[in-house]
Amino acid sequence: MKRQVKRKSQKKLRKKVNFKKRLRKMLQTTLVKHLFWPKSMANFVACIVCALLSVTGVWHKKIAQAIEGDSLVKSTERRLQRFFGSFVINYHCLAVMLYRMLGATKRLT
């Protein structure tokens, strides 16, 4: 009985990891395509979005722990701090990207 429960939980975990990887890849390609960002920046933002979805708060340390990768949590946390400190969002480009992702056909005014 315990083996079946363990197998089911492992399957759920694999599905969850696969979903996160697919979501991160989709977000990365969308950001590169619509916002013309460098691939490394788009990948980092996609990792942040996936981490925010799995974390219940917005603390840098919790986000850093949720981001998958080979780097240490402290270095990822510093990377997040530098990113949020220097990143400027172009809201017009972001709105156009979201509008296109939703499949809208009318022109934005």
N, C-alpha and C positions, 0 to 999 in steps of 0.2 A: 504494500500500500504506500509506504513512504517513497519507494522508488518511482512510482507513478506520479506522485505529487512533485517530486524533484524533477522528473523529466518534463512535466507540464510547465513548471516554473522556468526551466532552462529554455524551453521553446518560446515562452512569452518574452524572456529576456533577449533571445536572439532576434525575434521579430521587432522588438523595441529598438535594438541597436541598428538593425537593417533599415528601419524607418528613419532613424536619425541620420544615418549616412545618406540615404536617398534625399531627405529633406535638405541636408546641408549642401549636397551637390546641386540640387535644383535651385536653391537660393543663390549659390555661387554663380551658376551660369546665367541666371536672371539678372543679377547685379552687374555682371560683366556686359551682358547684352544690352541692357536698357540704360545703365548709368555710365558705361564705358570706364569702369573702375579697373585698376590692375588686378590680376588674378589673385595675388597674395592678399590684397586688402579685402576683396570680395569673399575670399575663403575665411578670413578672420571674422568679418561681420556675420557670415553664415554660421560660424562656430558660436559666436555670441548669441545669436538668435536661438539656436538649438539649445544652448545652455540655459538661456532665460526661460525657455519652455519647460525645462526639467527641474529648475530650481524654484523654490517658493518665494525667494526674496531677490533683491537686486544688489546685494553686497558683493563687492569685487572678489572677495575670497571665495564665496560660494560659487560664483560664476566661474572663477578660475578652476575650482575643483571639478566642475561639470564639463569643462572643455576638454575634449580628448586630445591627447598628444604626448610627446616624449619629454617635454620640458617640465621643470618643477613648478609647483603651484605658486611659489613666491615670484618666479620670473614671469609666469602668465599673469599674475595679479599686477605686477609692475607694467607689463605690456598693456593691460586693460586701462590702467590709470593714464598712461601716456596717450593711448588712443582716444579716450574720452576727453582728455585735456586739450588735445590739438585738433580733434575732428570737427569740421564744420559741415553741417547738413545742408545740402541744396534742396530745399523743400519743393521747388518746382520740378526738378528732375525726379524726386521721389514720388511726387503725385502723378507724374506722367507714367512712371513705371508701374505703380499700383493700378492706375487706370487701364493700362494695356494688359496687365496680368488678369484683370477682371473680365477682359474680353469685350470691353466697351468699344463701340464703333463710332459714336458721335465725337466730334471734335471738342476739345476743352477750350473754354473761352477765358 
